[in-house]
Amino acid sequence: MHFPSPVFTRTAVILLVEDDPSLRLSLRTFMEENGFLTHTASSRSQGQEMLRSLKPAVCLLDLNLPDGSGLDLLRLIVRENLPIRVIVMSAMPNEQLHRQFPPSVLAATMTKPVSPQHLLDWVDRITQT
């Protein structure tokens, strides 16, 4: 007789800031299927508002947004000392960001297209520490 594995319940709140509608939907669906409460924003201004109101554990952040740069949101997190860890997802390699932002804020940078499983591994690593 086979018993299913117990479902691992994740309680962390995630904010996904991504302007591409199909990527935003697919990543949100993937993170929710893996047990995370996932909110989305499609612009810098919407992301800023949600960072302050939700105070998510993790922010999955695109840098190229229609109304500005995701870097502004990284700076806001540092300036306001928000307890949010960020994973930057961008079409351009962004390793230099690790020199500009503390590891207490910037957890990882990923070049698009990102592997959902790799992203999930990072989110798990962040939320379990």
ROSE-4610 file (N, C-alpha, C; in Angstrom, 1 decimal, always signed):
// ROSE-4610
residu = [M/M/M/H/H/H/F/F/F/P/P/P/S/S/S/P/P/P/V/V/V/F/F/F/T/T/T/R/R/R/T/T/T/A/A/A/V/V/V/I/I/I/L/L/L/L/L/L/V/V/V/E/E/E/D/D/D/D/D/D/P/P/P/S/S/S/L/L/L/R/R/R/L/L/L/S/S/S/L/L/L/R/R/R/T/T/T/F/F/F/M/M/M/E/E/E/E/E/E/N/N/N/G/G/G/F/F/F/L/L/L/T/T/T/H/H/H/T/T/T/A/A/A/S/S/S/S/S/S/R/R/R/S/S/S/Q/Q/Q/G/G/G/Q/Q/Q/E/E/E/M/M/M/L/L/L/R/R/R/S/S/S/L/L/L/K/K/K/P/P/P/A/A/A/V/V/V/C/C/C/L/L/L/L/L/L/D/D/D/L/L/L/N/N/N/L/L/L/P/P/P/D/D/D/G/G/G/S/S/S/G/G/G/L/L/L/D/D/D/L/L/L/L/L/L/R/R/R/L/L/L/I/I/I/V/V/V/R/R/R/E/E/E/N/N/N/L/L/L/P/P/P/I/I/I/R/R/R/V/V/V/I/I/I/V/V/V/M/M/M/S/S/S/A/A/A/M/M/M/P/P/P/N/N/N/E/E/E/Q/Q/Q/L/L/L/H/H/H/R/R/R/Q/Q/Q/F/F/F/P/P/P/P/P/P/S/S/S/V/V/V/L/L/L/A/A/A/A/A/A/T/T/T/M/M/M/T/T/T/K/K/K/P/P/P/V/V/V/S/S/S/P/P/P/Q/Q/Q/H/H/H/L/L/L/L/L/L/D/D/D/W/W/W/V/V/V/D/D/D/R/R/R/I/I/I/T/T/T/Q/Q/Q/T/T/T]
num = [1/1/1/2/2/2/3/3/3/4/4/4/5/5/5/6/6/6/7/7/7/8/8/8/9/9/9/10/10/10/11/11/11/12/12/12/13/13/13/14/14/14/15/15/15/16/16/16/17/17/17/18/18/18/19/19/19/20/20/20/21/21/21/22/22/22/23/23/23/24/24/24/25/25/25/26/26/26/27/27/27/28/28/28/29/29/29/30/30/30/31/31/31/32/32/32/33/33/33/34/34/34/35/35/35/36/36/36/37/37/37/38/38/38/39/39/39/40/40/40/41/41/41/42/42/42/43/43/43/44/44/44/45/45/45/46/46/46/47/47/47/48/48/48/49/49/49/50/50/50/51/51/51/52/52/52/53/53/53/54/54/54/55/55/55/56/56/56/57/57/57/58/58/58/59/59/59/60/60/60/61/61/61/62/62/62/63/63/63/64/64/64/65/65/65/66/66/66/67/67/67/68/68/68/69/69/69/70/70/70/71/71/71/72/72/72/73/73/73/74/74/74/75/75/75/76/76/76/77/77/77/78/78/78/79/79/79/80/80/80/81/81/81/82/82/82/83/83/83/84/84/84/85/85/85/86/86/86/87/87/87/88/88/88/89/89/89/90/90/90/91/91/91/92/92/92/93/93/93/94/94/94/95/95/95/96/96/96/97/97/97/98/98/98/99/99/99/100/100/100/101/101/101/102/102/102/103/103/103/104/104/104/105/105/105/106/106/106/107/107/107/108/108/108/109/109/109/110/110/110/111/111/111/112/112/112/113/113/113/114/114/114/115/115/115/116/116/116/117/117/117/118/118/118/119/119/119/120/120/120/121/121/121/122/122/122/123/123/123/124/124/124/125/125/125/126/126/126/127/127/127/128/128/128/129/129/129]
x = [+0.8/+0.0/+0.9/+0.6/+1.4/+0.6/+1.3/+0.8/+1.4/+0.7/+1.3/+2.1/+3.2/+4.0/+3.2/+3.5/+2.8/+3.2/+2.2/+2.4/+3.2/+4.2/+5.0/+4.3/+3.9/+3.2/+4.2/+4.2/+5.0/+4.2/+4.7/+3.8/+4.3/+5.5/+6.1/+5.2/+5.2/+4.5/+5.5/+5.2/+6.1/+5.4/+6.3/+5.8/+6.6/+5.9/+6.5/+6.3/+7.3/+7.2/+7.8/+6.9/+7.2/+6.2/+6.7/+5.7/+5.2/+5.9/+5.5/+4.3/+3.1/+1.9/+2.0/+2.5/+2.6/+3.6/+4.7/+5.7/+5.2/+4.5/+4.0/+3.0/+2.1/+1.1/+1.7/+2.6/+3.2/+4.0/+4.8/+5.6/+4.7/+3.6/+2.7/+2.0/+1.6/+0.9/+1.9/+3.1/+4.1/+4.4/+4.6/+4.9/+3.6/+2.4/+1.2/+1.0/+1.3/+1.2/+2.2/+3.3/+4.3/+4.0/+2.9/+2.4/+2.7/+3.2/+3.5/+2.3/+2.0/+1.0/+1.8/+1.3/+2.1/+1.2/+1.7/+1.1/+1.9/+1.3/+2.0/+1.8/+2.8/+2.8/+3.4/+2.9/+3.3/+4.1/+4.4/+5.1/+5.9/+6.8/+7.7/+6.8/+5.9/+5.0/+4.1/+3.5/+2.7/+3.5/+4.7/+5.6/+6.0/+6.3/+6.6/+5.5/+4.3/+3.1/+2.9/+3.1/+2.9/+4.0/+5.3/+6.4/+6.1/+5.6/+5.3/+4.1/+3.1/+1.9/+1.9/+2.5/+2.6/+3.7/+4.9/+6.1/+6.4/+6.5/+6.7/+8.0/+8.2/+9.5/+10.5/+9.9/+10.7/+10.1/+10.9/+10.5/+11.2/+10.5/+11.1/+11.0/+12.1/+12.1/+12.7/+11.9/+12.4/+13.0/+14.1/+14.7/+14.1/+13.7/+13.2/+11.7/+11.2/+9.7/+9.2/+8.0/+7.5/+7.6/+7.6/+7.6/+8.9/+9.9/+11.2/+12.0/+12.9/+13.8/+13.5/+13.6/+13.5/+14.6/+15.7/+16.8/+16.2/+15.2/+14.6/+13.9/+13.4/+12.7/+13.8/+14.9/+16.0/+16.5/+16.7/+17.1/+16.1/+14.8/+13.8/+13.9/+14.1/+14.2/+15.3/+16.5/+17.6/+17.4/+16.9/+16.7/+15.7/+14.6/+13.6/+13.8/+14.9/+15.3/+14.1/+13.5/+12.5/+13.1/+12.5/+13.0/+12.6/+13.0/+12.6/+13.9/+14.0/+15.1/+14.6/+15.5/+15.2/+16.0/+15.3/+15.9/+15.6/+16.7/+16.6/+16.5/+15.6/+15.5/+15.5/+16.5/+16.7/+17.2/+16.9/+17.4/+18.9/+19.4/+20.9/+21.5/+22.7/+23.5/+23.7/+23.5/+23.6/+24.4/+25.5/+26.4/+26.9/+27.1/+27.7/+26.7/+25.5/+24.6/+25.0/+25.7/+26.1/+27.1/+27.8/+28.7/+28.0/+26.8/+26.0/+25.0/+24.6/+23.5/+24.0/+23.6/+24.0/+23.3/+24.0/+23.4/+22.2/+22.0/+20.8/+19.6/+19.8/+18.7/+18.7/+19.9/+20.0/+20.5/+19.5/+19.9/+20.5/+20.0/+20.4/+20.1/+20.8/+20.5/+20.4/+19.4/+19.2/+19.0/+19.6/+19.4/+18.2/+17.3/+16.1/+16.5/+15.9/+14.7/+15.2/+14.5/+14.8/+14.2/+14.9/+14.3/+13.4/+12.1/+11.2/+11.7/+12.3/+12.8/+14.0/+14.8/+16.0/+15.5/+14.5/+13.9/+13.3/+12.5/+11.9/+13.0/+14.1/+15.1/+15.7/+15.9/+16.3/+15.3/+14.1/+13.0/+13.0/+13.0/+13.1/+14.3/+15.4/+16.6/+16.5/+15.9/+15.7/+14.7/+13.6/+12.5/+12.7/+13.6/+13.9/+15.0/+15.6/+16.7/+16.2]
y = [-1.2/+0.0/+1.2/+2.2/+3.4/+4.6/+5.3/+6.5/+7.7/+8.7/+9.9/+10.6/+11.3/+12.1/+13.2/+13.6/+14.8/+16.0/+16.9/+18.1/+19.1/+19.6/+20.6/+22.0/+22.5/+23.8/+24.9/+25.9/+27.0/+28.2/+29.0/+30.1/+31.5/+31.5/+32.8/+33.5/+34.8/+35.6/+36.1/+36.0/+36.4/+37.6/+38.5/+39.6/+39.4/+39.2/+39.0/+40.3/+41.1/+42.3/+42.0/+41.9/+41.5/+42.1/+42.8/+43.5/+42.6/+41.5/+40.6/+39.7/+39.9/+39.2/+37.7/+37.1/+35.7/+35.1/+35.7/+35.3/+35.5/+36.6/+36.9/+35.9/+35.5/+34.5/+33.1/+32.7/+31.4/+31.3/+32.3/+32.2/+32.3/+33.1/+33.1/+31.8/+31.2/+29.9/+28.8/+28.8/+27.9/+28.0/+29.3/+29.5/+29.1/+29.4/+29.0/+27.5/+26.9/+25.4/+24.8/+25.5/+25.0/+25.6/+26.1/+26.4/+27.8/+28.7/+30.1/+31.0/+31.9/+33.0/+34.0/+34.2/+35.0/+36.2/+37.4/+38.6/+39.1/+39.8/+40.3/+41.8/+42.4/+43.8/+43.9/+44.8/+44.9/+46.1/+46.9/+48.2/+48.5/+49.5/+49.9/+50.5/+51.4/+52.1/+51.1/+50.2/+49.2/+48.3/+47.9/+47.1/+47.9/+49.2/+50.0/+50.0/+50.2/+50.2/+48.9/+47.8/+46.5/+46.0/+46.5/+46.2/+46.7/+48.0/+48.6/+48.0/+47.7/+47.2/+45.7/+44.9/+43.4/+43.0/+43.7/+43.3/+41.8/+41.4/+40.0/+39.5/+38.2/+37.6/+37.7/+37.5/+37.5/+38.3/+39.1/+39.8/+39.3/+38.8/+38.3/+39.5/+40.1/+41.4/+41.5/+42.0/+42.3/+43.7/+44.0/+45.3/+46.3/+45.8/+46.7/+46.7/+47.8/+47.9/+49.1/+49.2/+50.2/+51.6/+51.8/+53.1/+53.4/+52.6/+52.9/+51.6/+51.6/+50.5/+49.8/+48.4/+47.6/+48.0/+48.6/+49.1/+50.1/+50.8/+51.8/+51.0/+49.9/+49.1/+48.5/+48.0/+47.5/+48.7/+49.8/+51.0/+51.3/+51.2/+51.5/+50.5/+49.2/+48.2/+48.5/+48.9/+49.2/+50.4/+51.5/+52.8/+52.7/+51.9/+51.8/+50.6/+49.9/+48.8/+47.7/+47.4/+46.5/+45.1/+44.2/+42.8/+41.9/+42.3/+41.6/+41.1/+39.9/+39.4/+39.4/+39.8/+40.0/+39.0/+38.5/+37.7/+38.5/+39.0/+39.8/+38.9/+39.1/+38.3/+39.3/+39.2/+40.1/+39.5/+40.1/+39.5/+39.8/+40.8/+41.1/+40.5/+40.0/+39.5/+40.7/+40.4/+41.5/+41.1/+40.4/+40.0/+41.2/+42.4/+43.6/+44.1/+43.7/+44.1/+43.6/+42.5/+42.0/+42.9/+43.7/+44.7/+46.0/+46.2/+47.4/+47.2/+46.0/+45.8/+44.7/+44.8/+43.9/+42.5/+41.4/+40.1/+39.9/+40.7/+40.7/+41.1/+41.8/+42.2/+41.5/+41.5/+40.8/+39.4/+38.5/+37.1/+36.5/+36.8/+36.1/+37.0/+36.8/+37.4/+36.2/+36.3/+35.2/+35.9/+35.3/+35.8/+35.1/+35.9/+35.3/+34.6/+33.5/+32.9/+32.1/+32.3/+31.6/+30.3/+29.3/+28.0/+28.1/+27.8/+27.8/+27.0/+25.8/+25.0/+25.7/+26.3/+27.0/+28.1/+28.8/+29.9/+29.4/+28.3/+27.7/+27.3/+26.7/+26.3/+27.5/+28.6/+29.8/+30.4/+30.4/+30.9/+30.0/+28.7/+27.8/+28.1/+28.2/+28.5/+29.8/+30.8/+32.1/+32.0/+31.3/+31.3/+30.3/+29.4/+28.4/+28.8/+30.0/+30.4/+31.5]
z = [+0.0/+0.0/+0.0/-0.9/-1.0/-0.3/+0.5/+1.2/+0.6/+0.2/-0.4/+0.7/+0.2/+1.1/+1.7/+3.0/+3.5/+2.7/+2.6/+1.8/+2.7/+2.2/+2.9/+2.8/+3.9/+3.9/+4.1/+3.2/+3.3/+3.7/+4.6/+5.1/+4.7/+4.0/+3.7/+2.6/+2.7/+1.7/+0.7/-0.6/-1.7/-2.5/-2.9/-3.8/-5.1/-6.2/-7.5/-8.3/-8.6/-9.3/-10.7/-11.7/-13.0/-14.0/-15.0/-15.9/-17.1/-17.3/-18.4/-17.9/-18.5/-17.9/-17.9/-19.0/-19.0/-18.0/-17.9/-16.9/-15.5/-15.3/-14.0/-13.6/-14.5/-14.2/-14.0/-14.9/-14.7/-13.4/-13.1/-11.8/-10.6/-10.7/-9.5/-9.3/-10.4/-10.4/-9.8/-10.3/-9.8/-8.3/-7.9/-6.5/-5.6/-6.1/-5.3/-5.3/-6.4/-6.4/-5.4/-5.1/-4.2/-2.8/-2.5/-1.2/-0.7/-1.6/-1.1/-1.4/-0.5/-0.7/-1.6/-2.8/-3.8/-4.3/-4.1/-4.6/-5.8/-6.7/-7.8/-8.0/-8.6/-9.0/-10.4/-11.2/-12.6/-12.9/-11.9/-12.0/-10.8/-10.9/-9.8/-8.7/-9.1/-8.2/-7.4/-8.1/-7.5/-6.6/-7.0/-6.2/-4.9/-5.0/-3.8/-2.8/-3.3/-2.4/-1.7/-2.5/-1.9/-1.0/-1.2/-0.3/+1.1/+1.1/+2.3/+3.1/+2.3/+3.0/+3.3/+2.5/+2.7/+3.5/+3.4/+4.0/+3.8/+2.5/+2.2/+2.7/+2.9/+3.2/+2.1/+0.9/-0.3/-1.4/-2.2/-3.3/-4.6/-5.5/-6.8/-7.7/-8.1/-8.7/-10.1/-11.0/-12.4/-12.3/-13.0/-12.9/-13.9/-15.1/-16.2/-16.1/-15.4/-15.2/-16.0/-16.4/-17.3/-16.7/-15.4/-14.8/-14.0/-14.3/-13.6/-13.4/-12.5/-12.3/-11.0/-11.1/-9.9/-8.9/-9.3/-8.4/-7.4/-7.8/-6.9/-5.7/-6.0/-5.0/-4.1/-4.6/-3.8/-2.8/-3.4/-2.6/-1.5/-1.8/-0.8/+0.3/+0.0/+1.1/+2.0/+1.4/+2.2/+3.1/+2.4/+3.1/+4.2/+4.0/+5.0/+6.0/+5.7/+6.6/+6.7/+5.5/+5.5/+5.5/+6.3/+6.4/+5.3/+4.1/+2.9/+2.1/+1.7/+0.9/-0.5/-1.4/-2.8/-3.7/-4.7/-5.8/-7.1/-7.7/-8.9/-10.1/-11.0/-12.2/-13.3/-14.2/-15.3/-16.5/-17.7/-18.9/-19.1/-18.3/-18.4/-17.1/-17.2/-16.0/-15.1/-13.8/-12.8/-11.6/-11.8/-10.7/-9.9/-10.6/-9.9/-8.8/-8.9/-7.8/-6.4/-6.4/-5.1/-4.4/-5.2/-4.6/-4.1/-4.6/-4.3/-3.2/-3.0/-2.0/-1.0/+0.3/+1.3/+1.1/+1.5/+1.3/+2.2/+3.2/+4.0/+3.3/+2.1/+1.3/-0.1/-0.8/-2.1/-1.9/-2.0/-1.8/-3.0/-4.2/-5.5/-6.7/-7.7/-9.0/-10.0/-10.9/-11.9/-13.3/-14.3/-15.6/-16.3/-16.8/-17.5/-18.8/-19.2/-18.5/-17.2/-16.2/-14.9/-14.9/-14.2/-14.0/-12.8/-12.9/-11.8/-10.6/-10.9/-9.8/-9.1/-9.9/-9.3/-8.4/-8.9/-8.1/-6.9/-6.9/-5.8/-4.8/-5.2/-4.3/-3.5/-4.2/-3.6/-2.6/-2.9/-2.0/-0.8/-1.0/+0.2/+1.1/+0.5/+1.2/+2.1/+1.5/+2.1/+3.3/+3.0/+4.0/+5.1/+4.9/+6.0/+6.9/+6.7/+7.6/+8.5]
